[in-house]
Amino acid sequence: MPPAPPFANQDPSQLSIDQLAELLTFCDDAYYRDAQSPLSDAAYDRAKDRLRAVAPDHPVVHKIGAPAGSGDKVAHVSSMLSLDKCTMADEFWAWYRGNLAQSTGKPNSAKLDDAARQWAAQPAGRLVATPKIDGLACALRYNAKGELEVAATRGDGRVGEDVTLNAKRIANLVQRLPAGGPQGPLEVRGEVYLPLSRFASVSDQFANPRNLAAGVLKAKDSSAFPPENLAFFAYDLISQAGDVAPTTESAKLELLVALGFAPPPWRVCSGLDAQAAFDRFAANRATDDFESDGIVLRMDDLALAARLGVTSHHPRAAIAWKYAANSDTTVLEAVHWSVARTGTITPVAVVAPVTLSGATVTRATLHNVSNLLRLALRPGDQIEVVRRGGVIPHVERVVLPGTAAAVQPPSACPSCGAPTVQVQRDDGKGKSVLVLQCGDPDHCVAARQRSLLHFCQSLELEGFGDKVVEILIDQGLVDNPADLFLLRVDDLTALPRVGPTMASNLLAQVQRARRTKLPMLLVSLGIPSLGKQTAQLLAARGDLAAIRSMSTADIAQLHSLGDKSAEAIVRGLAEQSMLLDALLLHIEVETQMLPGGPGDGPMAGQVVVFTGAMQRMGRRDAQQWVIKQGGLAGDSVTADTTFLVVGGDELDSPTPSSKLKKAIKLRDGGQKLQILSEDGFFQNFGSVL
């Protein structure tokens, strides 16, 4: 890829028309031909919006993609157009109102609002909403025998690049149309993408899933990361024979399903419900197994779509409503080091304020020392910060290096001054990474604060937040969690900004915790691998004394927890032995052993998760019923889950919940997991009413 123009990182408002056009052309070529992203999405959009504002008729404004690369060329049956876009509800409504004006021949104006709202509630004004997948547009051409003959990228919209050999290796891509259904010649269009669950194993080597997917699909040699890792979402069907004629977008998606394709999640909505559809898809991003940067809204009525027509750039009957940018460039101001409750010291980037996914971000995680050293960060770097899935911001890459010295890990703990130790540790994805550790975590003030805060949060002690915990340790009133139960009113009222009422409330929380459920106590210890579900699993098999005496082998065999998790739990319980003994002087532990001993009951060996609106009983009552029958009730779907029980009508919903989506993914990946309705589940295991 040639070097970026020297003005690539300047404010677009300061660039000339020619400079903007050169920059956008460079970015398009890099993105569509070389699977590279020289600018963040937000920076690219700013540059294109600026060119559109100052030169709306410039060819680059209306350009689609980039010329196909060095592979064989494929002329498309019809142009693969781009999409018009909006970022706000009023922009969407202006587009929607404009479609009504176009279809009725009336001038588009705010006076059409009432008519548009009436139209929105009618079948003619109905929309189909899908996520806007951040992948690579691809056209699949099937011959008269129904065989996949050619696969091609978008290219410049008219001519794409032949990627047939690699596309045929995508696991969920239909190789031959099923007998009895529509046959070719026809073309299916959609998006090739890399599932985030597969990208996780190589995320330290590649910038993002989209670029890797594009590189793999176009690669001459794909042995390093085979195309079998990719997936395909189908969203359009073009029949060349003329015998496949769905009348709506929703019928088209249903037909694609019947042909064996996987369309993206979709829902039919009225124009008045578009905001709700946008919000729902946005809320699902954190658990989706794909990246999306907005939603696509299409008029459901295909006859109306045909009347609305197309521009040289996009169809008028569809629009992309983009999420607030989840990535952008900013300046690295410093790297701070945060001490966790285990003594692990994590680098955190302090950055110039930048807005991502609608929130102002000033700090971004760097995960570990390995990542810091790989990026070779230095103050003054222009960096790209990403909130993937709209969650925790992290530093993706260096866009333009600064001139200061590279940041190095500290030799002393920033909290207590003890020497630091660099150790290799499994990152949970099967890779070994370098992490920094305080050499004396037991006496490290920051580590003790985090540990005490974790204990308070696990036991749900209201009022014991960061500041209170910090003051308790700084004043020497609390050294470990057991000391909380020795606090008196006078101790607390002597603290800054703590009056009698607040002191009484805090002590009432401590008093309540003197009777604690065993799973909560286990989680409060902060032992690696001992989270809520594992704690519940252990608690359902014995009391605290029995759990403390369990061997690695005993724990490892419980729902295939595995040797590593079991070793961490046994080691952690031994290390926390003195704390547990001290806590037992003040608290009573509620035990929930299974009747008749471990493993007894009709649900023995089963891990059940509930989702949706339960009709027979509340979700917590249903979980307790599972426990009484000898099973384990989980709050989230994991590889250990054996049943997902779905309440209400969610099984029939075109947009399943995050739990249902994950369960389907695990089941289709070979896990022994059953998805049942509430009635189906209780019919299998007996009535509870």
C-alpha positions as CSV (number, residue, x, y, z in Angstrom):
1,M,0.0,0.0,0.0
2,P,1.5,3.4,-0.9
3,P,2.1,5.9,1.9
4,A,-0.8,8.1,3.0
5,P,-1.0,11.7,1.9
6,P,1.0,14.0,4.2
7,F,-2.2,15.7,5.2
8,A,-4.1,12.5,6.2
9,N,-4.3,13.4,9.9
10,Q,-5.2,17.1,9.5
11,D,-8.6,18.5,10.3
12,P,-10.8,18.0,7.2
13,S,-12.1,21.5,7.5
14,Q,-8.6,22.8,6.7
15,L,-8.2,20.7,3.5
16,S,-8.9,21.8,0.0
17,I,-11.3,20.0,-2.3
18,D,-8.5,18.3,-4.1
19,Q,-6.8,17.2,-0.9
20,L,-10.1,15.7,0.4
21,A,-10.7,13.8,-2.8
22,E,-7.1,12.5,-2.8
23,L,-7.4,11.4,0.9
24,L,-10.8,9.7,0.3
25,T,-9.6,7.9,-2.8
26,F,-6.5,6.7,-1.0
27,C,-8.7,5.3,1.9
28,D,-11.2,3.7,-0.5
29,D,-8.4,1.9,-2.4
30,A,-6.8,0.7,0.9
31,Y,-10.1,-0.4,2.3
32,Y,-11.6,-2.2,-0.7
33,R,-8.4,-3.5,-2.3
34,D,-5.9,-4.0,0.5
35,A,-8.2,-4.7,3.5
36,Q,-6.6,-1.8,5.4
37,S,-8.1,1.1,7.2
38,P,-5.8,4.2,7.1
39,L,-8.4,6.3,9.1
40,S,-10.9,5.4,11.7
41,D,-14.5,5.3,10.5
42,A,-15.3,8.5,12.3
43,A,-12.3,10.3,10.7
44,Y,-13.3,9.0,7.2
45,D,-16.9,10.1,7.7
46,R,-15.7,13.6,8.7
47,A,-13.6,13.9,5.5
48,K,-16.4,12.6,3.3
49,D,-19.1,14.8,4.9
50,R,-16.8,17.8,4.4
51,L,-16.3,17.1,0.7
52,R,-20.1,16.5,0.3
53,A,-20.7,19.9,1.9
54,V,-18.2,21.9,-0.2
55,A,-18.5,19.9,-3.5
56,P,-21.7,17.9,-3.5
57,D,-21.3,16.9,-7.1
58,H,-17.7,15.8,-6.9
59,P,-17.3,12.2,-8.4
60,V,-15.6,11.0,-5.2
61,V,-18.7,11.8,-3.2
62,H,-20.7,9.4,-5.3
63,K,-18.0,6.8,-5.8
64,I,-18.7,3.2,-4.8
65,G,-15.9,1.0,-3.5
66,A,-12.7,0.8,-5.5
67,P,-11.6,-0.9,-8.7
68,A,-11.1,-4.7,-8.2
69,G,-7.6,-5.8,-7.2
70,S,-5.2,-8.0,-9.0
71,G,-7.5,-11.1,-9.2
72,D,-9.7,-12.1,-12.1
73,K,-12.5,-9.6,-12.8
74,V,-16.3,-10.3,-12.7
75,A,-18.9,-8.0,-14.2
76,H,-22.0,-7.8,-11.9
77,V,-25.4,-8.7,-13.2
78,S,-26.6,-5.3,-11.9
79,S,-24.7,-2.6,-10.0
80,M,-23.9,-3.4,-6.3
81,L,-24.8,0.0,-5.0
82,S,-23.9,1.6,-1.7
83,L,-26.4,3.0,0.9
84,D,-27.4,6.4,1.8
85,K,-26.8,7.1,5.5
86,C,-28.1,9.0,8.5
87,T,-27.0,9.3,12.1
88,M,-30.1,10.9,13.8
89,A,-33.8,10.2,14.1
90,D,-34.8,13.4,12.4
91,E,-32.6,12.5,9.4
92,F,-34.2,9.1,9.2
93,W,-37.6,10.7,9.3
94,A,-36.7,13.1,6.5
95,W,-35.7,10.1,4.4
96,Y,-38.9,8.3,5.2
97,R,-41.1,11.4,4.6
98,G,-39.2,11.8,1.3
99,N,-40.2,8.3,0.2
100,L,-43.8,9.1,0.8
101,A,-43.5,12.3,-1.2
102,Q,-41.8,10.4,-4.1
103,S,-44.4,7.7,-4.1
104,T,-47.3,10.1,-4.1
105,G,-45.8,12.8,-6.3
106,K,-46.2,15.5,-3.6
107,P,-43.4,17.9,-2.7
108,N,-41.4,16.8,0.3
109,S,-41.9,19.1,3.2
110,A,-42.6,19.1,6.9
111,K,-46.3,19.4,6.1
112,L,-46.1,15.7,5.1
113,D,-45.4,14.7,8.7
114,D,-49.0,13.8,9.6
115,A,-49.5,11.9,6.3
116,A,-46.2,10.1,6.9
117,R,-47.2,9.0,10.3
118,Q,-50.5,7.6,9.0
119,W,-48.5,5.9,6.1
120,A,-46.1,4.5,8.7
121,A,-48.9,2.5,10.4
122,Q,-50.0,0.9,7.0
123,P,-48.6,-2.1,5.3
124,A,-47.4,0.1,2.4
125,G,-45.2,2.1,4.9
126,R,-43.7,-1.0,6.6
127,L,-39.9,-1.4,7.0
128,V,-37.5,-4.3,7.4
129,A,-34.6,-3.6,9.8
130,T,-31.4,-5.6,9.9
131,P,-27.9,-4.9,11.5
132,K,-25.4,-3.2,9.1
133,I,-22.8,-5.9,9.2
134,D,-19.2,-4.7,9.1
135,G,-17.9,-7.2,6.6
136,L,-17.2,-7.5,2.9
137,A,-20.0,-7.4,0.3
138,C,-20.1,-10.5,-1.9
139,A,-22.3,-11.7,-4.8
140,L,-22.9,-15.4,-5.3
141,R,-23.9,-16.6,-8.7
142,Y,-25.7,-19.9,-9.1
143,N,-26.1,-21.6,-12.5
144,A,-29.2,-23.3,-14.1
145,K,-28.4,-26.5,-12.1
146,G,-28.4,-24.6,-8.8
147,E,-24.6,-24.9,-8.4
148,L,-22.5,-22.1,-7.0
149,E,-20.5,-21.0,-10.0
150,V,-19.0,-17.6,-9.2
151,A,-18.4,-15.5,-6.1
152,A,-17.3,-11.9,-6.5
153,T,-16.5,-8.9,-4.3
154,R,-18.3,-5.5,-4.8
155,G,-15.2,-3.9,-6.4
156,D,-16.4,-0.5,-7.8
157,G,-20.0,-1.6,-7.9
158,R,-19.9,-2.6,-11.6
159,V,-16.9,-5.0,-11.6
160,G,-15.7,-7.1,-8.7
161,E,-12.9,-9.5,-8.0
162,D,-13.4,-13.3,-8.4
163,V,-13.1,-15.0,-5.0
164,T,-14.9,-18.2,-5.9
165,L,-12.3,-20.7,-4.6
166,N,-12.1,-19.2,-1.1
167,A,-15.8,-18.4,-0.9
168,K,-16.7,-22.1,-1.5
169,R,-14.8,-23.0,1.7
170,I,-17.1,-20.8,3.9
171,A,-18.9,-23.2,6.1
172,N,-22.4,-21.8,6.1
173,L,-22.4,-20.8,2.4
174,V,-24.9,-22.8,0.2
175,Q,-22.9,-24.8,-2.4
176,R,-25.9,-26.1,-4.2
177,L,-29.5,-24.9,-4.1
178,P,-31.9,-27.4,-2.6
179,A,-34.0,-29.6,-4.9
180,G,-37.7,-28.7,-5.1
181,G,-37.0,-25.0,-4.6
182,P,-36.1,-22.1,-7.0
183,Q,-33.2,-23.0,-9.2
184,G,-30.7,-20.8,-11.1
185,P,-29.6,-18.8,-12.7
186,L,-29.9,-16.5,-9.8
187,E,-27.7,-14.4,-7.6
188,V,-27.5,-14.1,-3.8
189,R,-25.9,-11.0,-2.3
190,G,-24.7,-10.6,1.3
191,E,-21.9,-9.9,3.6
192,V,-18.8,-12.1,4.3
193,Y,-17.7,-11.5,7.9
194,L,-15.5,-13.0,10.6
195,P,-17.4,-14.0,13.8
196,L,-15.9,-12.3,16.8
197,S,-15.6,-15.6,18.6
198,R,-13.1,-16.7,16.0
199,F,-11.4,-13.3,15.7
200,A,-10.7,-13.5,19.5
201,S,-7.9,-16.1,19.0
202,V,-6.0,-13.8,16.6
203,S,-7.0,-10.4,17.9
204,D,-3.4,-9.6,19.0
205,Q,-2.2,-10.1,15.4
206,F,-4.8,-8.2,13.3
207,A,-6.4,-4.8,13.5
208,N,-10.0,-5.8,13.2
209,P,-12.3,-8.6,12.0
210,R,-13.4,-6.9,8.8
211,N,-9.9,-6.4,7.5
212,L,-8.9,-10.0,8.3
213,A,-12.1,-11.3,6.6
214,A,-11.3,-9.3,3.4
215,G,-7.7,-10.5,3.4
216,V,-8.6,-14.1,3.8
217,L,-11.4,-14.0,1.2
218,K,-9.0,-12.5,-1.4
219,A,-5.8,-14.4,-0.4
220,K,-4.0,-16.6,-2.9
221,D,-2.6,-18.7,0.0
222,S,-5.1,-19.0,2.9
223,S,-3.3,-21.7,4.9
224,A,-2.4,-19.3,7.7
225,F,-6.1,-18.5,8.5
226,P,-8.4,-20.6,6.3
227,P,-11.7,-19.3,4.9
228,E,-13.6,-22.0,6.9
229,N,-13.4,-19.4,9.7
230,L,-15.5,-17.0,7.8
231,A,-19.3,-16.8,7.7
232,F,-21.9,-15.3,5.3
233,F,-25.1,-13.3,5.9
234,A,-27.4,-13.2,2.9
235,Y,-29.7,-10.2,2.4
236,D,-30.7,-10.0,-1.3
237,L,-31.7,-12.3,-4.1
238,I,-31.8,-11.5,-7.8
239,S,-33.4,-14.0,-10.2
240,Q,-32.2,-13.9,-13.7
241,A,-34.8,-16.5,-14.8
242,G,-37.6,-14.3,-13.6
243,D,-39.4,-17.1,-11.8
244,V,-38.5,-16.0,-8.2
245,A,-40.6,-13.0,-7.4
246,P,-41.2,-12.3,-3.7
247,T,-43.2,-9.1,-3.3
248,T,-41.7,-7.9,0.0
249,E,-38.2,-7.7,1.6
250,S,-39.4,-9.9,4.4
251,A,-40.6,-12.6,2.0
252,K,-37.3,-12.4,0.3
253,L,-35.5,-13.1,3.6
254,E,-37.8,-16.0,4.3
255,L,-37.1,-17.4,0.9
256,L,-33.3,-17.1,1.5
257,V,-33.9,-19.1,4.7
258,A,-35.8,-21.8,2.8
259,L,-32.9,-22.0,0.4
260,G,-30.5,-22.7,3.2
261,F,-28.9,-19.3,3.7
262,A,-28.5,-17.4,6.9
263,P,-29.8,-13.9,6.8
264,P,-28.8,-11.3,9.4
265,P,-31.2,-10.9,12.4
266,W,-34.2,-9.0,11.1
267,R,-37.5,-7.6,12.2
268,V,-40.4,-6.0,10.4
269,C,-41.5,-2.6,11.9
270,S,-43.5,0.4,11.1
271,G,-41.8,3.7,10.4
272,L,-43.0,4.8,13.9
273,D,-41.1,1.9,15.4
274,A,-37.8,2.5,13.7
275,Q,-36.2,4.2,16.7
276,A,-37.2,1.2,18.9
277,A,-35.7,-1.2,16.3
278,F,-32.5,0.9,16.2
279,D,-32.3,0.8,20.1
280,R,-32.9,-2.9,20.2
281,F,-30.2,-3.8,17.7
282,A,-27.8,-1.4,19.4
283,A,-28.5,-3.1,22.8
284,N,-27.6,-6.5,21.3
285,R,-24.2,-5.4,20.1
286,A,-22.4,-6.3,23.2
287,T,-23.4,-10.0,22.8
288,D,-23.5,-10.3,19.0
289,D,-21.0,-12.5,17.4
290,F,-20.4,-10.0,14.6
291,E,-19.5,-6.4,14.3
292,S,-22.1,-3.9,13.1
293,D,-21.9,-0.1,12.7
294,G,-25.6,0.6,12.5
295,I,-28.8,-0.8,11.1
296,V,-30.2,-1.0,7.6
297,L,-33.8,0.0,7.0
298,R,-35.5,-1.0,3.7
299,M,-39.0,-0.4,2.5
300,D,-40.7,-3.8,2.7
301,D,-42.8,-3.3,-0.4
302,L,-40.6,-4.2,-3.3
303,A,-43.0,-2.6,-5.9
304,L,-42.7,0.6,-4.0
305,A,-38.9,0.2,-3.9
306,A,-38.9,-0.2,-7.7
307,R,-41.0,3.0,-8.1
308,L,-38.6,4.9,-5.9
309,G,-35.7,3.8,-8.1
310,V,-32.0,4.4,-7.5
311,T,-29.3,7.1,-7.8
312,S,-25.8,6.5,-9.2
313,H,-24.8,5.8,-5.6
314,H,-27.7,4.1,-3.6
315,P,-31.2,2.8,-3.8
316,R,-33.8,5.3,-2.5
317,A,-35.8,2.7,-0.7
318,A,-33.0,1.8,1.8
319,I,-30.9,3.8,4.3
320,A,-28.2,3.0,6.8
321,W,-28.8,4.5,10.2
322,K,-25.4,4.4,11.8
323,Y,-24.5,4.1,15.4
324,A,-22.5,6.8,17.1
325,A,-18.9,6.2,16.1
326,N,-17.3,3.4,18.1
327,S,-13.8,4.2,17.0
328,D,-11.9,7.4,16.4
329,T,-8.4,8.9,16.5
330,T,-7.1,10.9,19.5
331,V,-3.8,11.8,21.2
332,L,-2.1,9.6,23.8
333,E,-1.3,11.9,26.8
334,A,0.1,9.4,29.2
335,V,0.0,5.8,30.4
336,H,-1.1,5.1,34.0
337,W,-0.7,1.8,35.8
338,S,-3.7,0.4,37.7
339,V,-3.2,-2.1,40.5
340,A,-5.9,-4.8,40.7
341,R,-7.0,-6.7,43.9
342,T,-4.7,-9.6,42.9
343,G,-1.7,-7.3,42.6
344,T,-1.8,-7.4,38.8
345,I,-0.7,-4.0,37.4
346,T,-2.5,-3.0,34.1
347,P,-1.5,-0.2,31.7
348,V,-4.2,2.3,31.0
349,A,-4.0,4.9,28.3
350,V,-5.0,8.5,29.2
351,V,-6.1,10.2,26.0
352,A,-7.4,13.5,24.8
353,P,-11.3,13.4,25.1
354,V,-13.0,11.6,22.2
355,T,-16.6,10.7,21.7
356,L,-17.2,7.0,21.1
357,S,-20.7,5.3,21.0
358,G,-22.2,8.5,22.4
359,A,-19.9,8.7,25.4
360,T,-16.9,10.9,26.1
361,V,-13.8,8.7,26.6
362,T,-10.6,9.9,28.3
363,R,-9.1,6.5,29.3
364,A,-8.7,3.2,27.4
365,T,-7.4,-0.1,28.4
366,L,-4.1,-1.6,27.1
367,H,-4.8,-5.0,28.6
368,N,-1.3,-6.1,29.5
369,V,2.4,-5.4,29.1
370,S,2.6,-7.5,25.9
371,N,0.2,-5.3,24.2
372,L,1.9,-2.1,25.4
373,L,5.3,-3.3,24.1
374,R,3.7,-4.4,20.8
375,L,2.2,-1.0,20.2
376,A,5.4,0.8,21.3
377,L,3.4,3.6,22.7
378,R,4.8,7.0,23.5
379,P,3.1,10.2,24.7
380,G,2.0,12.3,21.7
381,D,1.1,9.3,19.5
382,Q,-2.0,9.7,17.4
383,I,-3.9,6.5,18.2
384,E,-7.1,4.8,17.3
385,V,-9.4,4.1,20.3
386,V,-12.2,1.6,19.8
387,R,-15.3,0.7,21.9
388,R,-15.9,-2.7,20.2
389,G,-19.5,-3.6,20.9
390,G,-19.9,-0.3,22.7
391,V,-18.3,-1.5,25.9
392,I,-14.8,-1.0,27.2
393,P,-12.6,1.3,25.2
394,H,-9.2,0.0,24.1
395,V,-6.3,1.2,22.1
396,E,-6.4,-0.4,18.6
397,R,-3.3,0.9,16.9
398,V,-0.9,3.8,16.4
399,V,-1.9,6.0,13.5
400,L,0.9,8.5,13.7
401,P,3.9,7.9,16.1
402,G,5.0,10.7,18.3
403,T,8.6,11.7,19.0
404,A,8.8,11.0,22.8
405,A,10.5,8.0,24.3
406,A,8.4,4.8,24.3
407,V,6.6,4.0,27.6
408,Q,8.3,1.2,29.6
409,P,6.7,-0.9,32.5
410,P,7.6,0.5,35.9
411,S,10.2,-1.3,38.1
412,A,8.3,-0.5,41.3
413,C,4.6,-0.9,42.1
414,P,2.9,2.6,41.7
415,S,0.9,2.0,44.8
416,C,3.2,0.5,47.5
417,G,6.7,0.8,45.9
418,A,7.5,-2.9,46.0
419,P,9.5,-4.3,43.1
420,T,7.4,-5.4,40.2
421,V,7.7,-8.8,38.5
422,Q,6.9,-9.6,34.9
423,V,5.3,-13.0,34.4
424,Q,3.9,-15.0,31.5
425,R,0.2,-15.8,32.0
426,D,-2.6,-17.4,29.9
427,D,-4.9,-14.7,28.6
428,G,-7.9,-17.0,28.6
429,K,-7.7,-17.5,24.8
430,G,-5.0,-20.0,24.8
431,K,-2.2,-17.4,24.4
432,S,0.6,-16.6,26.8
433,V,1.0,-12.8,27.5
434,L,3.4,-10.8,29.6
435,V,1.7,-9.2,32.7
436,L,3.1,-7.0,35.4
437,Q,2.7,-8.0,39.1
438,C,3.2,-6.2,42.4
439,G,5.9,-8.2,44.2
440,D,4.2,-7.8,47.6
441,P,0.4,-7.8,47.0
442,D,-0.5,-8.7,50.6
443,H,0.9,-5.3,51.8
444,C,-0.1,-3.3,48.7
445,V,-2.6,-0.6,49.7
446,A,-4.2,-0.5,46.2
447,A,-4.5,-4.3,46.0
448,R,-6.1,-4.4,49.5
449,Q,-8.6,-1.7,48.5
450,R,-9.6,-3.5,45.4
451,S,-9.9,-6.8,47.3
452,L,-12.1,-5.2,50.0
453,L,-14.3,-3.5,47.4
454,H,-14.8,-6.8,45.6
455,F,-15.8,-8.4,48.9
456,C,-18.3,-5.7,49.6
457,Q,-19.8,-5.8,46.1
458,S,-20.1,-9.6,46.2
459,L,-22.0,-9.5,49.5
460,E,-24.1,-6.6,48.1
461,L,-23.1,-4.2,51.0
462,E,-24.7,-1.0,49.9
463,G,-22.8,2.2,50.7
464,F,-19.4,0.6,50.7
465,G,-18.1,2.2,47.5
466,D,-14.6,3.2,46.4
467,K,-14.3,6.2,48.7
468,V,-15.6,4.5,51.9
469,V,-13.4,1.5,51.3
470,E,-10.4,3.8,50.7
471,I,-11.0,5.7,53.9
472,L,-11.5,2.6,56.0
473,I,-8.1,1.2,54.9
474,D,-6.3,4.6,55.0
475,Q,-7.5,5.2,58.6
476,G,-6.4,1.7,59.7
477,L,-9.9,0.6,60.7
478,V,-10.0,-2.3,58.2
479,D,-7.1,-4.4,57.1
480,N,-9.1,-7.3,55.6
481,P,-12.8,-8.2,55.1
482,A,-13.2,-9.8,58.5
483,D,-12.5,-6.4,60.1
484,L,-15.7,-5.0,58.8
485,F,-17.6,-7.1,61.4
486,L,-15.7,-5.3,64.2
487,L,-16.7,-1.8,63.2
488,R,-18.6,0.4,65.7
489,V,-20.7,3.5,65.2
490,D,-18.0,5.6,66.9
491,D,-15.4,4.3,64.5
492,L,-17.4,5.4,61.5
493,T,-18.6,8.8,62.8
494,A,-15.0,9.8,63.4
495,L,-14.3,9.5,59.7
496,P,-14.6,12.5,57.3
497,R,-18.1,13.2,56.0
498,V,-19.7,10.2,57.9
499,G,-22.5,11.2,60.1
500,P,-24.6,9.1,62.5
501,T,-27.2,8.3,59.9
502,M,-24.7,7.1,57.3
503,A,-22.8,5.2,60.0
504,S,-26.0,3.4,61.1
505,N,-26.8,2.5,57.5
506,L,-23.3,1.1,56.9
507,L,-23.4,-1.0,60.1
508,A,-26.9,-2.3,59.2
509,Q,-25.5,-3.6,55.9
510,V,-22.7,-5.4,57.8
511,Q,-25.2,-6.8,60.2
512,R,-27.3,-8.2,57.4
513,A,-24.1,-9.9,56.0
514,R,-23.6,-11.9,59.2
515,R,-25.9,-14.4,57.5
516,T,-24.5,-15.1,54.1
517,K,-25.3,-17.6,51.3
518,L,-22.5,-19.9,50.6
519,P,-22.2,-19.0,46.8
520,M,-21.9,-15.3,47.7
521,L,-19.2,-16.0,50.2
522,L,-17.2,-18.1,47.7
523,V,-17.3,-15.4,45.1
524,S,-16.3,-12.7,47.6
525,L,-13.0,-14.4,48.1
526,G,-11.8,-13.2,44.6
527,I,-10.4,-16.6,43.7
528,P,-9.6,-16.9,39.9
529,S,-12.0,-19.3,38.1
530,L,-14.4,-19.1,41.0
531,G,-17.2,-16.9,39.6
532,K,-21.0,-17.0,40.3
533,Q,-21.9,-20.1,38.3
534,T,-18.9,-22.2,39.6
535,A,-19.7,-21.0,43.2
536,Q,-23.3,-22.1,42.8
537,L,-22.1,-25.5,41.4
538,L,-19.8,-26.0,44.4
539,A,-22.4,-24.8,46.9
540,A,-25.0,-27.2,45.6
541,R,-22.6,-30.2,46.2
542,G,-21.6,-29.6,49.8
543,D,-21.1,-27.2,52.8
544,L,-18.1,-25.0,53.2
545,A,-16.1,-27.6,55.1
546,A,-16.7,-30.1,52.4
547,I,-15.7,-27.7,49.6
548,R,-12.5,-26.7,51.5
549,S,-11.6,-30.4,51.6
550,M,-12.2,-31.1,47.9
551,S,-9.2,-32.2,45.8
552,T,-8.3,-30.9,42.4
553,A,-9.7,-34.1,40.9
554,D,-13.0,-33.7,42.8
555,I,-13.6,-30.2,41.4
556,A,-12.3,-30.9,37.9
557,Q,-14.9,-33.5,37.3
558,L,-17.8,-31.2,38.1
559,H,-19.3,-30.3,34.7
560,S,-15.9,-30.6,33.1
561,L,-14.5,-27.6,34.9
562,G,-11.1,-28.8,33.9
563,D,-7.8,-29.2,35.7
564,K,-6.6,-25.6,35.4
565,S,-9.8,-24.1,36.9
566,A,-9.8,-26.8,39.6
567,E,-6.1,-26.1,40.5
568,A,-6.8,-22.4,40.7
569,I,-9.8,-23.0,43.0
570,V,-8.0,-25.4,45.3
571,R,-4.9,-23.1,45.5
572,G,-7.1,-20.1,46.1
573,L,-9.1,-21.7,48.9
574,A,-5.8,-22.7,50.6
575,E,-4.4,-19.2,50.3
576,Q,-7.6,-17.7,51.7
577,S,-7.8,-20.2,54.6
578,M,-6.8,-17.7,57.3
579,L,-9.4,-15.1,56.0
580,L,-12.1,-17.7,55.9
581,D,-11.4,-18.8,59.5
582,A,-11.6,-15.2,60.6
583,L,-14.8,-14.6,58.7
584,L,-16.4,-17.7,60.2
585,L,-16.0,-16.1,63.7
586,H,-18.6,-13.4,62.6
587,I,-20.9,-14.9,60.0
588,E,-23.3,-17.8,59.6
589,V,-23.1,-19.5,56.2
590,E,-26.4,-20.7,54.6
591,T,-25.8,-24.0,52.9
592,Q,-27.8,-25.4,50.0
593,M,-26.8,-29.0,49.8
594,L,-28.8,-31.2,47.5
595,P,-31.3,-33.5,49.2
596,G,-30.0,-37.0,49.4
597,G,-26.4,-36.0,48.6
598,P,-24.5,-34.7,45.6
599,G,-26.0,-35.7,42.3
600,D,-29.4,-36.9,43.5
601,G,-32.7,-35.8,41.9
602,P,-34.2,-35.8,38.3
603,M,-32.1,-32.8,37.3
604,A,-28.7,-34.2,38.5
605,G,-25.9,-33.2,36.2
606,Q,-28.0,-30.5,34.4
607,V,-27.2,-26.8,34.1
608,V,-30.3,-24.8,33.3
609,V,-30.6,-21.2,32.3
610,F,-34.0,-19.3,31.9
611,T,-34.7,-16.4,29.6
612,G,-37.8,-14.5,28.6
613,A,-41.1,-14.0,30.5
614,M,-41.9,-17.1,32.5
615,Q,-45.6,-18.0,33.0
616,R,-45.6,-20.8,35.6
617,M,-43.5,-19.0,38.1
618,G,-40.9,-16.3,38.5
619,R,-37.4,-16.9,37.2
620,R,-35.9,-17.0,40.7
621,D,-38.5,-19.6,41.8
622,A,-37.8,-21.6,38.7
623,Q,-34.1,-21.6,39.5
624,Q,-34.7,-22.7,43.1
625,W,-36.9,-25.5,41.7
626,V,-34.0,-26.7,39.5
627,I,-31.7,-26.7,42.5
628,K,-34.1,-28.8,44.6
629,Q,-34.3,-31.3,41.7
630,G,-30.5,-31.7,41.9
631,G,-29.5,-29.4,39.1
632,L,-27.7,-26.1,38.7
633,A,-29.4,-22.9,37.8
634,G,-27.2,-20.5,35.9
635,D,-27.7,-16.8,35.1
636,S,-25.8,-16.8,31.8
637,V,-25.3,-19.3,28.9
638,T,-21.9,-21.0,28.9
639,A,-20.3,-24.1,27.5
640,D,-21.6,-26.0,30.6
641,T,-25.2,-25.1,30.0
642,T,-27.4,-28.1,29.1
643,F,-30.8,-26.5,28.9
644,L,-31.9,-23.0,27.9
645,V,-35.6,-22.6,28.8
646,V,-37.2,-19.8,26.8
647,G,-40.4,-18.2,28.2
648,G,-43.0,-16.2,26.3
649,D,-43.0,-16.0,22.5
650,E,-39.2,-15.4,22.2
651,L,-38.6,-18.6,20.3
652,D,-40.7,-17.2,17.4
653,S,-39.1,-13.8,17.5
654,P,-37.0,-12.8,14.5
655,T,-34.6,-11.0,16.9
656,P,-33.7,-13.5,19.6
657,S,-32.2,-12.4,23.0
658,S,-28.5,-12.6,23.6
659,K,-28.9,-15.7,25.7
660,L,-30.8,-17.5,22.9
661,K,-28.4,-16.4,20.3
662,K,-25.4,-17.7,22.3
663,A,-27.3,-21.0,23.0
664,I,-28.0,-21.5,19.3
665,K,-24.3,-20.8,18.5
666,L,-23.1,-23.3,21.1
667,R,-25.6,-25.9,20.0
668,D,-24.8,-25.5,16.3
669,G,-21.1,-25.8,17.3
670,G,-21.6,-29.2,18.7
671,Q,-22.3,-28.5,22.4
672,K,-24.9,-30.8,24.1
673,L,-27.3,-28.0,24.7
674,Q,-31.1,-28.2,24.3
675,I,-33.3,-25.1,23.7
676,L,-36.8,-25.7,25.0
677,S,-40.0,-23.7,25.6
678,E,-41.1,-23.3,29.2
679,D,-43.9,-25.9,28.6
680,G,-41.6,-28.3,26.9
681,F,-39.1,-28.2,29.7
682,F,-41.6,-28.8,32.5
683,Q,-43.3,-31.5,30.5
684,N,-39.9,-33.3,30.4
685,F,-39.2,-33.0,34.1
686,G,-42.6,-33.1,35.7
687,S,-45.2,-30.5,36.6
688,V,-44.4,-28.0,39.3
689,L,-47.9,-26.8,39.8
